[in-house]
Amino acid sequence: MKKVLFLSLVFGGLALTSCKKDYECECKYNLGGEPITHTFDIKDVKKKDAEAGCTYNVPGFDINVDCSLK
């Protein structure tokens, strides 16, 4: 009986757990020969959505920006 109750609690907890969490996006680029790193948080999303949102553009410049989730 204790095993059944324990397993019920474990699986019940897993069922209530959300797949959403917080991610940090890190972007690296060079501006005028100076290496720059920019990080920002992406909160309460699924990993697929965080990957899609992990982009960064430098306004007014055509610069190659390399972004990835940390």
PDB file of N, CA, C and O in Angstrom:
ATOM      1  N   MET A   1       0.823  -1.189   0.000  1.00  0.00           N
ATOM      2  CA  MET A   1       0.000   0.000   0.000  1.00  0.00           C
ATOM      3  C   MET A   1       0.874   1.263   0.000  1.00  0.00           C
ATOM      4  O   MET A   1       0.560   2.239  -0.680  1.00  0.00           O
ATOM      5  N   LYS A   2       1.975   1.233   0.771  1.00  0.00           N
ATOM      6  CA  LYS A   2       2.865   2.389   0.827  1.00  0.00           C
ATOM      7  C   LYS A   2       3.522   2.627  -0.521  1.00  0.00           C
ATOM      8  O   LYS A   2       3.714   3.772  -0.931  1.00  0.00           O
ATOM      9  N   LYS A   3       3.871   1.541  -1.216  1.00  0.00           N
ATOM     10  CA  LYS A   3       4.498   1.680  -2.528  1.00  0.00           C
ATOM     11  C   LYS A   3       3.536   2.303  -3.540  1.00  0.00           C
ATOM     12  O   LYS A   3       3.927   3.148  -4.345  1.00  0.00           O
ATOM     13  N   VAL A   4       2.296   1.881  -3.488  1.00  0.00           N
ATOM     14  CA  VAL A   4       1.291   2.423  -4.412  1.00  0.00           C
ATOM     15  C   VAL A   4       1.093   3.907  -4.145  1.00  0.00           C
ATOM     16  O   VAL A   4       1.023   4.699  -5.085  1.00  0.00           O
ATOM     17  N   LEU A   5       1.001   4.288  -2.896  1.00  0.00           N
ATOM     18  CA  LEU A   5       0.827   5.692  -2.522  1.00  0.00           C
ATOM     19  C   LEU A   5       2.044   6.508  -2.944  1.00  0.00           C
ATOM     20  O   LEU A   5       1.898   7.606  -3.482  1.00  0.00           O
ATOM     21  N   PHE A   6       3.232   5.984  -2.706  1.00  0.00           N
ATOM     22  CA  PHE A   6       4.459   6.678  -3.090  1.00  0.00           C
ATOM     23  C   PHE A   6       4.524   6.885  -4.606  1.00  0.00           C
ATOM     24  O   PHE A   6       4.812   7.986  -5.076  1.00  0.00           O
ATOM     25  N   LEU A   7       4.254   5.818  -5.367  1.00  0.00           N
ATOM     26  CA  LEU A   7       4.281   5.921  -6.826  1.00  0.00           C
ATOM     27  C   LEU A   7       3.213   6.883  -7.336  1.00  0.00           C
ATOM     28  O   LEU A   7       3.445   7.610  -8.302  1.00  0.00           O
ATOM     29  N   SER A   8       2.062   6.894  -6.704  1.00  0.00           N
ATOM     30  CA  SER A   8       1.001   7.829  -7.087  1.00  0.00           C
ATOM     31  C   SER A   8       1.437   9.267  -6.866  1.00  0.00           C
ATOM     32  O   SER A   8       1.167  10.135  -7.695  1.00  0.00           O
ATOM     33  N   LEU A   9       2.105   9.518  -5.758  1.00  0.00           N
ATOM     34  CA  LEU A   9       2.592  10.869  -5.478  1.00  0.00           C
ATOM     35  C   LEU A   9       3.677  11.284  -6.467  1.00  0.00           C
ATOM     36  O   LEU A   9       3.692  12.426  -6.926  1.00  0.00           O
ATOM     37  N   VAL A  10       4.577  10.374  -6.795  1.00  0.00           N
ATOM     38  CA  VAL A  10       5.657  10.680  -7.742  1.00  0.00           C
ATOM     39  C   VAL A  10       5.083  10.996  -9.112  1.00  0.00           C
ATOM     40  O   VAL A  10       5.415  12.026  -9.699  1.00  0.00           O
ATOM     41  N   PHE A  11       4.231  10.130  -9.628  1.00  0.00           N
ATOM     42  CA  PHE A  11       3.667  10.361 -10.959  1.00  0.00           C
ATOM     43  C   PHE A  11       2.715  11.553 -10.969  1.00  0.00           C
ATOM     44  O   PHE A  11       2.622  12.255 -11.976  1.00  0.00           O
ATOM     45  N   GLY A  12       2.021  11.789  -9.890  1.00  0.00           N
ATOM     46  CA  GLY A  12       1.158  12.966  -9.788  1.00  0.00           C
ATOM     47  C   GLY A  12       1.976  14.246  -9.816  1.00  0.00           C
ATOM     48  O   GLY A  12       1.581  15.225 -10.450  1.00  0.00           O
ATOM     49  N   GLY A  13       3.112  14.245  -9.135  1.00  0.00           N
ATOM     50  CA  GLY A  13       4.001  15.411  -9.147  1.00  0.00           C
ATOM     51  C   GLY A  13       4.570  15.669 -10.517  1.00  0.00           C
ATOM     52  O   GLY A  13       4.672  16.821 -10.940  1.00  0.00           O
ATOM     53  N   LEU A  14       4.942  14.618 -11.221  1.00  0.00           N
ATOM     54  CA  LEU A  14       5.460  14.769 -12.583  1.00  0.00           C
ATOM     55  C   LEU A  14       4.391  15.300 -13.531  1.00  0.00           C
ATOM     56  O   LEU A  14       4.689  16.088 -14.429  1.00  0.00           O
ATOM     57  N   ALA A  15       3.161  14.874 -13.336  1.00  0.00           N
ATOM     58  CA  ALA A  15       2.075  15.328 -14.207  1.00  0.00           C
ATOM     59  C   ALA A  15       1.787  16.810 -13.997  1.00  0.00           C
ATOM     60  O   ALA A  15       1.376  17.498 -14.932  1.00  0.00           O
ATOM     61  N   LEU A  16       1.995  17.302 -12.795  1.00  0.00           N
ATOM     62  CA  LEU A  16       1.726  18.704 -12.496  1.00  0.00           C
ATOM     63  C   LEU A  16       2.892  19.623 -12.839  1.00  0.00           C
ATOM     64  O   LEU A  16       2.737  20.844 -12.864  1.00  0.00           O
ATOM     65  N   THR A  17       4.057  19.042 -13.103  1.00  0.00           N
ATOM     66  CA  THR A  17       5.245  19.828 -13.418  1.00  0.00           C
ATOM     67  C   THR A  17       5.133  20.394 -14.828  1.00  0.00           C
ATOM     68  O   THR A  17       4.792  19.674 -15.766  1.00  0.00           O
ATOM     69  N   SER A  18       5.416  21.655 -14.969  1.00  0.00           N
ATOM     70  CA  SER A  18       5.355  22.303 -16.273  1.00  0.00           C
ATOM     71  C   SER A  18       6.646  22.065 -17.040  1.00  0.00           C
ATOM     72  O   SER A  18       7.711  21.902 -16.445  1.00  0.00           O
ATOM     73  N   CYS A  19       6.545  22.048 -18.364  1.00  0.00           N
ATOM     74  CA  CYS A  19       7.722  21.908 -19.212  1.00  0.00           C
ATOM     75  C   CYS A  19       8.376  23.266 -19.444  1.00  0.00           C
ATOM     76  O   CYS A  19       9.433  23.351 -20.070  1.00  0.00           O
ATOM     77  N   LYS A  20       7.755  24.316 -18.946  1.00  0.00           N
ATOM     78  CA  LYS A  20       8.284  25.655 -19.147  1.00  0.00           C
ATOM     79  C   LYS A  20       9.284  25.998 -18.057  1.00  0.00           C
ATOM     80  O   LYS A  20       9.100  25.633 -16.896  1.00  0.00           O
ATOM     81  N   LYS A  21      10.342  26.702 -18.437  1.00  0.00           N
ATOM     82  CA  LYS A  21      11.316  27.159 -17.463  1.00  0.00           C
ATOM     83  C   LYS A  21      12.035  28.387 -17.990  1.00  0.00           C
ATOM     84  O   LYS A  21      11.720  28.870 -19.077  1.00  0.00           O
ATOM     85  N   ASP A  22      12.981  28.890 -17.244  1.00  0.00           N
ATOM     86  CA  ASP A  22      13.732  30.080 -17.626  1.00  0.00           C
ATOM     87  C   ASP A  22      15.030  29.679 -18.319  1.00  0.00           C
ATOM     88  O   ASP A  22      15.685  28.714 -17.926  1.00  0.00           O
ATOM     89  N   TYR A  23      15.391  30.433 -19.357  1.00  0.00           N
ATOM     90  CA  TYR A  23      16.622  30.196 -20.105  1.00  0.00           C
ATOM     91  C   TYR A  23      17.417  31.491 -20.178  1.00  0.00           C
ATOM     92  O   TYR A  23      16.869  32.577 -19.987  1.00  0.00           O
ATOM     93  N   GLU A  24      18.694  31.374 -20.452  1.00  0.00           N
ATOM     94  CA  GLU A  24      19.548  32.537 -20.653  1.00  0.00           C
ATOM     95  C   GLU A  24      20.155  32.429 -22.052  1.00  0.00           C
ATOM     96  O   GLU A  24      20.716  31.398 -22.422  1.00  0.00           O
ATOM     97  N   CYS A  25      20.033  33.503 -22.815  1.00  0.00           N
ATOM     98  CA  CYS A  25      20.566  33.559 -24.166  1.00  0.00           C
ATOM     99  C   CYS A  25      21.837  34.401 -24.152  1.00  0.00           C
ATOM    100  O   CYS A  25      21.852  35.502 -23.602  1.00  0.00           O
ATOM    101  N   GLU A  26      22.894  33.886 -24.753  1.00  0.00           N
ATOM    102  CA  GLU A  26      24.160  34.611 -24.831  1.00  0.00           C
ATOM    103  C   GLU A  26      24.498  34.854 -26.297  1.00  0.00           C
ATOM    104  O   GLU A  26      24.551  33.919 -27.097  1.00  0.00           O
ATOM    105  N   CYS A  27      24.727  36.123 -26.640  1.00  0.00           N
ATOM    106  CA  CYS A  27      25.058  36.501 -28.008  1.00  0.00           C
ATOM    107  C   CYS A  27      26.443  37.134 -28.026  1.00  0.00           C
ATOM    108  O   CYS A  27      26.783  37.947 -27.166  1.00  0.00           O
ATOM    109  N   LYS A  28      27.242  36.743 -29.029  1.00  0.00           N
ATOM    110  CA  LYS A  28      28.601  37.271 -29.174  1.00  0.00           C
ATOM    111  C   LYS A  28      28.749  37.869 -30.567  1.00  0.00           C
ATOM    112  O   LYS A  28      28.271  37.308 -31.554  1.00  0.00           O
ATOM    113  N   TYR A  29      29.427  39.031 -30.631  1.00  0.00           N
ATOM    114  CA  TYR A  29      29.697  39.677 -31.910  1.00  0.00           C
ATOM    115  C   TYR A  29      30.863  40.637 -31.750  1.00  0.00           C
ATOM    116  O   TYR A  29      31.279  40.941 -30.632  1.00  0.00           O
ATOM    117  N   ASN A  30      31.387  41.114 -32.874  1.00  0.00           N
ATOM    118  CA  ASN A  30      32.468  42.100 -32.873  1.00  0.00           C
ATOM    119  C   ASN A  30      31.916  43.420 -33.397  1.00  0.00           C
ATOM    120  O   ASN A  30      31.196  43.449 -34.396  1.00  0.00           O
ATOM    121  N   LEU A  31      32.255  44.501 -32.723  1.00  0.00           N
ATOM    122  CA  LEU A  31      31.844  45.829 -33.138  1.00  0.00           C
ATOM    123  C   LEU A  31      33.073  46.719 -33.119  1.00  0.00           C
ATOM    124  O   LEU A  31      33.587  47.053 -32.051  1.00  0.00           O
ATOM    125  N   GLY A  32      33.547  47.105 -34.301  1.00  0.00           N
ATOM    126  CA  GLY A  32      34.752  47.917 -34.393  1.00  0.00           C
ATOM    127  C   GLY A  32      35.988  47.182 -33.916  1.00  0.00           C
ATOM    128  O   GLY A  32      36.907  47.789 -33.365  1.00  0.00           O
ATOM    129  N   GLY A  33      36.010  45.859 -34.132  1.00  0.00           N
ATOM    130  CA  GLY A  33      37.148  45.054 -33.699  1.00  0.00           C
ATOM    131  C   GLY A  33      37.109  44.693 -32.226  1.00  0.00           C
ATOM    132  O   GLY A  33      37.992  43.987 -31.739  1.00  0.00           O
ATOM    133  N   GLU A  34      36.109  45.163 -31.514  1.00  0.00           N
ATOM    134  CA  GLU A  34      35.965  44.908 -30.074  1.00  0.00           C
ATOM    135  C   GLU A  34      34.972  43.764 -29.857  1.00  0.00           C
ATOM    136  O   GLU A  34      33.820  43.885 -30.271  1.00  0.00           O
ATOM    137  N   PRO A  35      35.380  42.642 -29.215  1.00  0.00           N
ATOM    138  CA  PRO A  35      34.435  41.554 -28.947  1.00  0.00           C
ATOM    139  C   PRO A  35      33.426  41.970 -27.870  1.00  0.00           C
ATOM    140  O   PRO A  35      33.794  42.507 -26.825  1.00  0.00           O
ATOM    141  N   ILE A  36      32.147  41.707 -28.152  1.00  0.00           N
ATOM    142  CA  ILE A  36      31.076  42.087 -27.231  1.00  0.00           C
ATOM    143  C   ILE A  36      30.217  40.853 -26.966  1.00  0.00           C
ATOM    144  O   ILE A  36      29.916  40.085 -27.879  1.00  0.00           O
ATOM    145  N   THR A  37      29.830  40.674 -25.707  1.00  0.00           N
ATOM    146  CA  THR A  37      28.919  39.607 -25.316  1.00  0.00           C
ATOM    147  C   THR A  37      27.694  40.245 -24.680  1.00  0.00           C
ATOM    148  O   THR A  37      27.801  41.100 -23.800  1.00  0.00           O
ATOM    149  N   HIS A  38      26.530  39.812 -25.142  1.00  0.00           N
ATOM    150  CA  HIS A  38      25.267  40.328 -24.609  1.00  0.00           C
ATOM    151  C   HIS A  38      24.446  39.129 -24.143  1.00  0.00           C
ATOM    152  O   HIS A  38      24.237  38.193 -24.915  1.00  0.00           O
ATOM    153  N   THR A  39      23.980  39.139 -22.903  1.00  0.00           N
ATOM    154  CA  THR A  39      23.129  38.059 -22.396  1.00  0.00           C
ATOM    155  C   THR A  39      21.788  38.636 -21.962  1.00  0.00           C
ATOM    156  O   THR A  39      21.700  39.769 -21.489  1.00  0.00           O
ATOM    157  N   PHE A  40      20.750  37.829 -22.137  1.00  0.00           N
ATOM    158  CA  PHE A  40      19.431  38.226 -21.657  1.00  0.00           C
ATOM    159  C   PHE A  40      18.636  36.981 -21.292  1.00  0.00           C
ATOM    160  O   PHE A  40      18.892  35.886 -21.795  1.00  0.00           O
ATOM    161  N   ASP A  41      17.667  37.174 -20.408  1.00  0.00           N
ATOM    162  CA  ASP A  41      16.844  36.076 -19.913  1.00  0.00           C
ATOM    163  C   ASP A  41      15.605  35.905 -20.780  1.00  0.00           C
ATOM    164  O   ASP A  41      15.025  36.876 -21.265  1.00  0.00           O
ATOM    165  N   ILE A  42      15.219  34.660 -20.961  1.00  0.00           N
ATOM    166  CA  ILE A  42      13.959  34.307 -21.606  1.00  0.00           C
ATOM    167  C   ILE A  42      13.209  33.488 -20.567  1.00  0.00           C
ATOM    168  O   ILE A  42      13.617  32.373 -20.245  1.00  0.00           O
ATOM    169  N   LYS A  43      12.123  34.026 -20.044  1.00  0.00           N
ATOM    170  CA  LYS A  43      11.467  33.429 -18.882  1.00  0.00           C
ATOM    171  C   LYS A  43      10.200  32.659 -19.238  1.00  0.00           C
ATOM    172  O   LYS A  43       9.429  33.048 -20.115  1.00  0.00           O
ATOM    173  N   ASP A  44      10.018  31.559 -18.529  1.00  0.00           N
ATOM    174  CA  ASP A  44       8.810  30.757 -18.529  1.00  0.00           C
ATOM    175  C   ASP A  44       8.366  30.327 -19.931  1.00  0.00           C
ATOM    176  O   ASP A  44       7.227  30.574 -20.327  1.00  0.00           O
ATOM    177  N   VAL A  45       9.261  29.689 -20.671  1.00  0.00           N
ATOM    178  CA  VAL A  45       8.953  29.193 -22.018  1.00  0.00           C
ATOM    179  C   VAL A  45       9.472  27.766 -22.188  1.00  0.00           C
ATOM    180  O   VAL A  45      10.291  27.287 -21.403  1.00  0.00           O
ATOM    181  N   LYS A  46       8.984  27.112 -23.213  1.00  0.00           N
ATOM    182  CA  LYS A  46       9.506  25.797 -23.570  1.00  0.00           C
ATOM    183  C   LYS A  46      10.830  25.983 -24.302  1.00  0.00           C
ATOM    184  O   LYS A  46      11.092  27.053 -24.850  1.00  0.00           O
ATOM    185  N   LYS A  47      11.663  24.948 -24.313  1.00  0.00           N
ATOM    186  CA  LYS A  47      12.991  25.061 -24.909  1.00  0.00           C
ATOM    187  C   LYS A  47      12.916  25.448 -26.384  1.00  0.00           C
ATOM    188  O   LYS A  47      13.718  26.257 -26.852  1.00  0.00           O
ATOM    189  N   LYS A  48      11.966  24.882 -27.117  1.00  0.00           N
ATOM    190  CA  LYS A  48      11.808  25.181 -28.537  1.00  0.00           C
ATOM    191  C   LYS A  48      11.544  26.684 -28.748  1.00  0.00           C
ATOM    192  O   LYS A  48      12.108  27.295 -29.656  1.00  0.00           O
ATOM    193  N   ASP A  49      10.689  27.264 -27.908  1.00  0.00           N
ATOM    194  CA  ASP A  49      10.386  28.689 -28.010  1.00  0.00           C
ATOM    195  C   ASP A  49      11.580  29.541 -27.588  1.00  0.00           C
ATOM    196  O   ASP A  49      11.806  30.615 -28.146  1.00  0.00           O
ATOM    197  N   ALA A  50      12.339  29.067 -26.610  1.00  0.00           N
ATOM    198  CA  ALA A  50      13.531  29.800 -26.170  1.00  0.00           C
ATOM    199  C   ALA A  50      14.573  29.822 -27.280  1.00  0.00           C
ATOM    200  O   ALA A  50      15.218  30.846 -27.502  1.00  0.00           O
ATOM    201  N   GLU A  51      14.745  28.706 -27.977  1.00  0.00           N
ATOM    202  CA  GLU A  51      15.698  28.649 -29.087  1.00  0.00           C
ATOM    203  C   GLU A  51      15.289  29.612 -30.199  1.00  0.00           C
ATOM    204  O   GLU A  51      16.137  30.277 -30.796  1.00  0.00           O
ATOM    205  N   ALA A  52      13.987  29.683 -30.474  1.00  0.00           N
ATOM    206  CA  ALA A  52      13.498  30.594 -31.515  1.00  0.00           C
ATOM    207  C   ALA A  52      13.675  32.053 -31.099  1.00  0.00           C
ATOM    208  O   ALA A  52      13.911  32.914 -31.946  1.00  0.00           O
ATOM    209  N   GLY A  53      13.563  32.335 -29.801  1.00  0.00           N
ATOM    210  CA  GLY A  53      13.683  33.706 -29.311  1.00  0.00           C
ATOM    211  C   GLY A  53      15.106  34.132 -29.006  1.00  0.00           C
ATOM    212  O   GLY A  53      15.353  35.293 -28.678  1.00  0.00           O
ATOM    213  N   CYS A  54      16.040  33.204 -29.110  1.00  0.00           N
ATOM    214  CA  CYS A  54      17.438  33.515 -28.791  1.00  0.00           C
ATOM    215  C   CYS A  54      18.127  34.083 -30.028  1.00  0.00           C
ATOM    216  O   CYS A  54      18.980  33.438 -30.638  1.00  0.00           O
ATOM    217  N   THR A  55      17.743  35.285 -30.376  1.00  0.00           N
ATOM    218  CA  THR A  55      18.349  36.010 -31.494  1.00  0.00           C
ATOM    219  C   THR A  55      18.597  37.437 -31.034  1.00  0.00           C
ATOM    220  O   THR A  55      17.960  37.914 -30.096  1.00  0.00           O
ATOM    221  N   TYR A  56      19.510  38.105 -31.687  1.00  0.00           N
ATOM    222  CA  TYR A  56      19.822  39.485 -31.322  1.00  0.00           C
ATOM    223  C   TYR A  56      20.351  40.208 -32.544  1.00  0.00           C
ATOM    224  O   TYR A  56      21.220  39.698 -33.251  1.00  0.00           O
ATOM    225  N   ASN A  57      19.836  41.372 -32.786  1.00  0.00           N
ATOM    226  CA  ASN A  57      20.299  42.215 -33.888  1.00  0.00           C
ATOM    227  C   ASN A  57      20.863  43.502 -33.317  1.00  0.00           C
ATOM    228  O   ASN A  57      20.296  44.078 -32.388  1.00  0.00           O
ATOM    229  N   VAL A  58      21.973  43.950 -33.867  1.00  0.00           N
ATOM    230  CA  VAL A  58      22.559  45.219 -33.458  1.00  0.00           C
ATOM    231  C   VAL A  58      21.918  46.299 -34.337  1.00  0.00           C
ATOM    232  O   VAL A  58      22.164  46.339 -35.543  1.00  0.00           O
ATOM    233  N   PRO A  59      21.110  47.164 -33.751  1.00  0.00           N
ATOM    234  CA  PRO A  59      20.393  48.165 -34.541  1.00  0.00           C
ATOM    235  C   PRO A  59      21.348  49.073 -35.317  1.00  0.00           C
ATOM    236  O   PRO A  59      22.327  49.582 -34.770  1.00  0.00           O
ATOM    237  N   GLY A  60      21.043  49.263 -36.594  1.00  0.00           N
ATOM    238  CA  GLY A  60      21.814  50.175 -37.422  1.00  0.00           C
ATOM    239  C   GLY A  60      23.090  49.596 -38.002  1.00  0.00           C
ATOM    240  O   GLY A  60      23.810  50.292 -38.717  1.00  0.00           O
ATOM    241  N   PHE A  61      23.384  48.343 -37.710  1.00  0.00           N
ATOM    242  CA  PHE A  61      24.609  47.717 -38.202  1.00  0.00           C
ATOM    243  C   PHE A  61      24.288  46.362 -38.815  1.00  0.00           C
ATOM    244  O   PHE A  61      23.388  45.660 -38.353  1.00  0.00           O
ATOM    245  N   ASP A  62      25.019  46.002 -39.847  1.00  0.00           N
ATOM    246  CA  ASP A  62      24.905  44.681 -40.444  1.00  0.00           C
ATOM    247  C   ASP A  62      26.040  43.828 -39.883  1.00  0.00           C
ATOM    248  O   ASP A  62      27.112  43.727 -40.478  1.00  0.00           O
ATOM    249  N   ILE A  63      25.783  43.215 -38.725  1.00  0.00           N
ATOM    250  CA  ILE A  63      26.826  42.495 -37.988  1.00  0.00           C
ATOM    251  C   ILE A  63      26.380  41.049 -37.785  1.00  0.00           C
ATOM    252  O   ILE A  63      25.210  40.788 -37.504  1.00  0.00           O
ATOM    253  N   ASN A  64      27.312  40.114 -37.929  1.00  0.00           N
ATOM    254  CA  ASN A  64      27.052  38.706 -37.692  1.00  0.00           C
ATOM    255  C   ASN A  64      27.031  38.467 -36.176  1.00  0.00           C
ATOM    256  O   ASN A  64      28.039  38.656 -35.495  1.00  0.00           O
ATOM    257  N   VAL A  65      25.878  38.053 -35.665  1.00  0.00           N
ATOM    258  CA  VAL A  65      25.700  37.815 -34.230  1.00  0.00           C
ATOM    259  C   VAL A  65      25.500  36.320 -34.005  1.00  0.00           C
ATOM    260  O   VAL A  65      24.630  35.711 -34.628  1.00  0.00           O
ATOM    261  N   ASP A  66      26.293  35.726 -33.123  1.00  0.00           N
ATOM    262  CA  ASP A  66      26.203  34.297 -32.804  1.00  0.00           C
ATOM    263  C   ASP A  66      25.541  34.150 -31.435  1.00  0.00           C
ATOM    264  O   ASP A  66      26.136  34.491 -30.413  1.00  0.00           O
ATOM    265  N   CYS A  67      24.302  33.637 -31.422  1.00  0.00           N
ATOM    266  CA  CYS A  67      23.552  33.474 -30.175  1.00  0.00           C
ATOM    267  C   CYS A  67      23.315  32.007 -29.861  1.00  0.00           C
ATOM    268  O   CYS A  67      23.138  31.190 -30.764  1.00  0.00           O
ATOM    269  N   SER A  68      23.314  31.672 -28.556  1.00  0.00           N
ATOM    270  CA  SER A  68      23.016  30.308 -28.116  1.00  0.00           C
ATOM    271  C   SER A  68      22.480  30.341 -26.701  1.00  0.00           C
ATOM    272  O   SER A  68      22.742  31.270 -25.938  1.00  0.00           O
ATOM    273  N   LEU A  69      21.721  29.305 -26.364  1.00  0.00           N
ATOM    274  CA  LEU A  69      21.191  29.175 -24.998  1.00  0.00           C
ATOM    275  C   LEU A  69      22.285  28.686 -24.081  1.00  0.00           C
ATOM    276  O   LEU A  69      23.109  27.858 -24.470  1.00  0.00           O
ATOM    277  N   LYS A  70      22.298  29.190 -22.874  1.00  0.00           N
ATOM    278  CA  LYS A  70      23.248  28.735 -21.857  1.00  0.00           C
ATOM    279  C   LYS A  70      22.541  27.813 -20.903  1.00  0.00           C
ATOM    280  O   LYS A  70      23.155  27.310 -19.962  1.00  0.00           O
TER     281      LYS A  70
END
